[in-house]
Amino acid sequence: METCFLKRFDPRWSVADNLFGDLMKISEQLAILLLFATAGPHVASAGQSNQPPSVSQQTATPSAKPALQDDADKRAEAYYDFTLGHYYQQRYEVTSHGEDANRAIEFYKKAYALDPGSQQISEGLAEIYFQSQRIRDAVLEAQSIIAKDPDNLPARRLLARIYVRTLGDLSDTSGQRDTLVRAAEQYREIMRLDPADTDAALWLARLYRLQNEHDKAEAVLRGLLAREPENENAVEQLTQLLLDEGKSQEAVSSIKGIVERAPTARLWDLLGDAYTQTHDFTNAEQAYRKAAEAQPGNISHRRGLAQTLLSEEKYPEALEQYRRLVEMDADDPNNYLRLAEIYRQMKQLDKAEQNVLLAKQLAPGNLEVIYYEASIYEAEGRFEDSIRVLSDAVTAVKAQSEFTPARRRTLAILYQQLGQLYREVSNYVAAVNTFEEMLRLGPEEDRRARVMIIDTYRAARDIPKALDASRKALEAYPKDRPIQTVQALLYGENAQTDQAVSQLRQLLDGTAADFEIQIDLAQVYEQGRRWPEAEQAAHAAEKIAGQPSEKEMTGFLLGAIFERQKKFDLAEEQFRVVLKENPRNPSVLNYYGYMLADRGIRLDEATDMIKRALAEDPANPAYQDSLGWAYFKQNKFPEAEEFLRKAASRDSHDPTILSHLGDLYFKTGKNSLAETHWQKSLDEWHRVLPGDFEPEKLAEVEQKVSALKRRLAQQNPPGDAKP
């Protein structure tokens, strides 16, 4: 009594202990009942002492009676051991204590030794093996049951579960493939034995999909949906299967029909997924909205809606949904990352930075977070901070002990972004060194890094090194199309137009890839001032342009070619067509605005367009220069100086920017500064690539320098000099 009293008030005496105590009593009583049930005939005969023995009893041989008694005793003991094994198995399911699993196995084995023909005991033993992670023993036990009884459904279900569970634990491809085959075999047998088994049908379809047996998977799923038309799991699998097979419209039609018959939040969500994969964001938005309205607290539905609104560039609405997602799940870094992306698109860079730092707190080593943090700093013009973030990330990844494929891919992305950033700030040596680190990661990285090294030398105006790097790259990868293309463009920039054209034309093959080649040809011809051929190539690209962005590119290029020929009306016509389709195209807005400003016409319109371009890319030095020049043409000299100086600080080697600053200083009476910047402009014109050289602009700056020197000489004649 004392012990019971103590347990009653001892907090260590848990609910589980009481439960197990009750289970133990029940199990013991059940075992006793089984024992008496098995031994029943013998007990009954002992109690019927007033009745004479039957004829069979009288004629039974003395040796038969002990044998029958022995069999009954064994069965009774087997049932008792089985019951205890089952009890400890149930206990293990709650506690996960290894000793409970060991005792369950011990009792099951005792029972099995006494009654080796019992399927129930064998199934229990296989199950506890599986539950306690003794997979090999579980497989062997289940296989032995099936060998004796091929139609044993519980054993096949257990074996199928084991195979499916072990799929994720296998690292080698061959092992996974073999296990997939074995699992599919078991589920086929389960379907044979129980055609109405829904779970088996779903698993079999999944396994067929993993083996790329899509026709078989589709047949299983359609068979299941014929029996259960509203089965959401089957609908989801079939939808994804059809999308994987490129049957997008069939997938949408299939799920739409089911949604119309039995609309549920999950089915609306699936329909949204289907529309998203077909890039029909308008209908995807409607589907996700209905899912979110049906289940307002479901994160998945709201996330689908938020992502779709972001894809549609409906930034205020997307912002509202992601704010709600933060309220629903404040620990998900992806929500803050998407908020940062939205704020960046809305040009609220301070809020973008705040949210990316919140994402960083939750996922400090996440590659996407690092990428966005660096890109936000870059957009703010904080290049040193951007470089620091990427450099720290590279150091952290390199410090990891194990060199895995994932680590290699991460380093490749970081090296690429860091190298491009170094190139952006004209630190060409650091850029080349970074890309050389990248090429050591592996063959694929080597190939990509070589192209970036070539482009870095080109940006540094070092054509000999760029051409040498391209020749070495082609020796390593003689059939690599990007390397062949970049080498051809180098020839074009080096005024070797015919050689560039010849190399590019060899790459034309009548496929969609011809679009890029025709664009490259147009640029090469433009650099060589071969205007008719440039127009012809641009029109050829226009004919095969498929995407809206490609049509914008051809329109911009044609406009630029016409502008270079001073065909301003034709240039405006092309630019207007592009802006009608995409009013936010920054390249066209800047070029069109600068073209008007440089001619001194429609200056308010020009300024507005350039401001819109700069809003899309605030740190772009070309756009800053254009706005400064437009202000200069309007005689707004303080504003002009602000933007021209910003442009020069971002690109101190651009002869046009330097010339504009010289003009500004001359206009404002700062002759010394004017002469300095014009002279720098002349120096840079002598260093530009041959394909970018514009002799008439060089001559214009030379005239300004000469005129200024004459003017200064007249103001200060030699005779006025003091002895």
RAQUI-V906296 format. One line per field, one symbol per residue. ss: DSSP state (a for helix, b for strand, c for the rest). psi: psi as a letter, one per 20 degrees, with the letter a starting at -180 (. if undefined). burial: I if it has 16 or more other C-alpha atoms within 10 Angstrom, else O. Layout:
ss->???
psi->???
burial->???
//
This chain:
ss->caaaaaaaacccccaaaaaaaaaaaaaaaaaaaaaaaacaaaaaaaacccccccaaaaaccaaaaaaaaaaaaaaaaaaaaaaaaaaaaaaaaaaccaaaaaaaaaaaaaaaaaccccaaaaaaaaaaaaacccaaaaaaaaaaaaaaccccaaaaaaaaaaaaaaacccccaaaaaaaaaaaaaaaaaaaaaccccaaaaaaaaaaaaacccaaaaaaaaaaaaaaccccaaaaaaaaaaaaacccaaaaaaaaaaaaaacccaaaaaaaaaaaaacccaaaaaaaaaaaaaaccccaaaaaaaaaaaaacccaaaaaaaaaaaaaaccccaaaaaaaaaaaaacccaaaaaaaaaaaaaaccccaaaaaaaaaaaaacccaaaaaaaaaaaaaaaaccccccaaaaaaaaaaaaaaaaaaaacccaaaaaaaaaaaacccaaaaaaaaaaaaaaaaacccaaaaaaaaaaaaaaccccaaaaaaaaaaaaacccaaaaaaaaaccccccccaaaaaaaaaaaaaacccaaaaaaaaaaaaaacccaaaaaaaaaaaaaaaaacccaaaaaaaaaaaaaaccccaaaaaaaaaaaaaccccaaaaaaaaaaaaaaccccaaaaaaaaaaaaacccaaaaaaaaaaaaaaccccaaaaaaaaaaaaacccaaaaaaaaaaaaaaaccccaaaccaaaaaaaaaaaaaaaaaaaaaccaaaccc
psi->hgghgghhjohinrhhggghgghggggghgggghghhhjghggghhilhiqqqrghhhipqhhhghgghggggggghghghgghghghghghhghkphhggghggghgggghhhmiiohgggggghghgghjjmgghggggghhghhhnhjoghghgghggggghigiiphqgggggghgggghgghghghghnijoggggghggghgghjkmhggghggghgghhhnhjohggggggghghghjjmghhgggghghghhgmprghhgghhggghgijkmhghgggghghghhhnhjphgghgggghghghikmggghggghghhhhhnijohhghghgggghghjkmhghggghhhghhhhmhjpghggghgghghghijmhggghgghghggggghipgpnrhghggghgggggggghgghhjkmhghgghghhhgiihrgghgghhgghgghghghjkmgghghghhghghhhmhjoghghghgghgggijkmgghggghghiipjjahihghghgggggghghjkngghggghghghhhjpgqhhhhgghggggghggghjkmhghghgghhgghhhnijohggggggghggghikqlhgggggghhhghhhnhjohghgggghhghghjkmhghggghhhgghhhnjjohgghgghggghghjjmhghggghhhhggghhiirqhiipnhhhghghghgggggggghhhhmqhhipq.
burial->OOOOOOOOOOOOOOOOOOOIOOIIOOIIOIIIIIIIOIIOOOOOOOOOOOOOOOOOOOOOOOOOOOOOOOOIIIIIIIIIIIIIIIIIIIIIOOOOOOOIIIIIIIIIIIIIOIIOOOIOIIIIIIIIIIIIOOIOIIIOIIIOIIOOOOOIIIIIIIIIIIIIOOIOOOOOOOOIOOIIOIIIIIIIIIIOOOOOOIOIIIIIIIIIIOOOOIOOIIOIIIOIIOOOOIIIIIIIIIIIIIIOOOOIOOIIOIIIOIIOOOIIIIIIIIIIIIIIIIOOIOIIIIIIIIIIOIIOOIOIIIIIIIIIIIIOOOIOOIIOIIIIIIOOOOOOIIIIIIIIIIIIOOIOIOIIIIIIIIIIOIIOOOIOIIIIIIIIIIIIOOIOIIIOIIOOIIOOIOOOOOOOOOOIIIIIIIIIIIIIIIIIOIOIOIIIOIIIIIIOIOOOIIIIIIIIIIIIIIIIIIIOIIIOIIIOIIOOOOOOOOIIIIIIIIIIIIIIIOOIIOIIOOOOOOOOOIIIIIIIIIIIIIIIIOIOIIIIIIIIIIOIIOOOOIIIIIIIIIIIIIIOOOOIOOIIOIIIOIIOOOOIIIIIIIIIIIIIIOOOOOIOOIIIIIIIIIIIIIIIIIIIIIIIIIIIIOOOIOOIIOIIIIIIOIIIIIIIIIIIIIIIIIOOOOIOIIIIIIIIIIOIIOOIIIIIIOOOOIOOIIOIIOOIOOOOOOOOOOOOOOO
//
